[in-house]
Amino acid sequence: MTGPFLLEDPLAAWTHFRPAALALRPEALPICRLDADLARTNTQRGVAAILPLRDKARAHLPQLDVDRALESAALAFALTHAIDRAPPADPSTSATPAPADPDPDHALPLSTRVARMFADRALLVLHLRVCVGVGALAQDTLDQILEDRGPIDGARDVLAAEALLDTDALRDKHPFPAAWRTLTRRRAHRLLAELTPSNAAAAASERDAAGRERDAYAQLLTAAHADLRTIGQVLFGEKQLDAKVPPLQSRTLTRAPAKPTPAAPATP
C-alpha cells in the first residue's frame, strides 16, 4: 500500500495533485482567499503531530482517508505554486491588502499597453515556433495561439502561450526570466479585466484557467485539512486540538506547556 504524498516542493506537489484539481467542477468552486503562508505553516504542524500516529488514526477512523489528510502540507505547497500562476483575486473582496503594483507602466494609455501585450505575444510565439521546429510542440497547439482576433483574444493567447512554458516538454527550455513571465501574465490579466465585459468576467466559466486551478487546489486543501482536524480531535481531544492541528488560517502559535523543572536533590 502506497503512503501519502509528503514532498513539500511547490512544483512537484502542484504536478502530483493536478489531476485531482482538474477533476473538480470549476463552476462549483469558490474563489480562493487563503493565505498560503499560513496554510503551509499550520498544515506542516498538524501533519507532524499526526504522522507518527498514522496507524492509530486508521484504527480509530477506518472510514476516513488518513493518507489524504496527511497530504495537507503538500497540498499547501501545491497551492502556493497555483497562486503564483494565477491572476490576483479581486482586491475589493480580499481580506488582506493588495501588494504594491510591480508594473511601473500600468498607468500608460490602454492603446500603448495593448501594443505592448502584442509585442509580448510575438516573443512567446517566436519561441513556440522554434519548439515546433525541433518537435517539442505540436503545430496544432501553436495554431490555436496564432489566431489573431483582437486584444481580448491576444491577451488570452499570451496566457495560453505562457502556460505552455510550464509543461513537461518545455519547462526550463526557454529564455524568459521568471520576473518577465510574472509581469507579462499580470499585464495580460489586467488587460482582460479592462477589456472583458464585467458580467462575463465575473462568471466562473470565464475565469482564467490558472485561476480556476488555484481555486481547485484550495478546495482540495480545505477538504484534506478538515479531515486532518477530525483526526486531531480524536487523537488529542478538543483541548489540545488547536495546539496540535491548528486551524488552516490560524495566526496564533499555541505553545505546548513547559515541562516542570525537576527539583534539585536535597543536600544530605
C-alpha positions, 0 to 999 in steps of 0.5 A, spaced: 500 500 500 502 506 497 503 512 503 501 519 502 504 524 498 509 528 503 514 532 498 513 539 500 516 542 493 511 547 490 512 544 483 512 537 484 506 537 489 502 542 484 504 536 478 502 530 483 495 533 485 493 536 478 489 531 476 485 531 482 484 539 481 482 538 474 477 533 476 473 538 480 467 542 477 470 549 476 463 552 476 462 549 483 468 552 486 469 558 490 474 563 489 480 562 493 482 567 499 487 563 503 493 565 505 498 560 503 503 562 508 499 560 513 496 554 510 503 551 509 505 553 516 499 550 520 498 544 515 506 542 516 504 542 524 498 538 524 501 533 519 507 532 524 503 531 530 499 526 526 504 522 522 507 518 527 500 516 529 498 514 522 496 507 524 492 509 530 488 514 526 486 508 521 484 504 527 480 509 530 477 512 523 477 506 518 472 510 514 476 516 513 482 517 508 488 518 513 493 518 507 489 524 504 489 528 510 496 527 511 497 530 504 495 537 507 502 540 507 503 538 500 497 540 498 499 547 501 505 547 497 501 545 491 497 551 492 502 556 493 505 554 486 497 555 483 497 562 486 503 564 483 500 562 476 494 565 477 491 572 476 490 576 483 483 575 486 479 581 486 482 586 491 475 589 493 473 582 496 480 580 499 481 580 506 488 582 506 491 588 502 493 588 495 501 588 494 504 594 491 503 594 483 510 591 480 508 594 473 511 601 473 507 602 466 500 600 468 498 607 468 500 608 460 494 609 455 490 602 454 492 603 446 500 603 448 499 597 453 495 593 448 501 594 443 505 592 448 501 585 450 502 584 442 509 585 442 509 580 448 505 575 444 510 575 438 516 573 443 512 567 446 510 565 439 517 566 436 519 561 441 513 556 440 515 556 433 522 554 434 519 548 439 515 546 433 521 546 429 525 541 433 518 537 435 517 539 442 510 542 440 505 540 436 503 545 430 496 544 432 497 547 439 501 553 436 495 554 431 490 555 436 495 561 439 496 564 432 489 566 431 489 573 431 482 576 433 483 582 437 486 584 444 481 580 448 483 574 444 491 576 444 491 577 451 488 570 452 493 567 447 499 570 451 496 566 457 495 560 453 502 561 450 505 562 457 502 556 460 505 552 455 512 554 458 510 550 464 509 543 461 513 537 461 516 538 454 518 545 455 519 547 462 526 550 463 527 550 455 526 557 454 529 564 455 524 568 459 526 570 466 521 568 471 520 576 473 518 577 465 513 571 465 510 574 472 509 581 469 507 579 462 501 574 465 499 580 470 499 585 464 495 580 460 490 579 466 489 586 467 488 587 460 482 582 460 479 585 466 479 592 462 477 589 456 472 583 458 465 585 459 464 585 467 458 580 467 462 575 463 468 576 467 465 575 473 462 568 471 466 562 473 466 559 466 470 565 464 475 565 469 482 564 467 484 557 467 490 558 472 485 561 476 480 556 476 486 551 478 488 555 484 481 555 486 481 547 485 487 546 489 484 550 495 478 546 495 482 540 495 486 543 501 480 545 505 477 538 504 484 534 506 485 539 512 478 538 515 479 531 515 486 532 518 482 536 524 477 530 525 483 526 526 486 531 531 480 531 535 480 524 536 487 523 537 488 529 542 481 531 544 478 538 543 483 541 548 489 540 545 486 540 538 488 547 536 495 546 539 496 540 535 492 541 528 491 548 528 486 551 524 488 552 516 488 560 517 490 560 524 495 566 526 496 564 533 502 559 535 499 555 541 505 553 545 505 546 548 506 547 556 513 547 559 515 541 562 516 542 570 523 543 572 525 537 576 527 539 583 534 539 585 536 533 590 536 535 597 543 536 600 544 530 605 
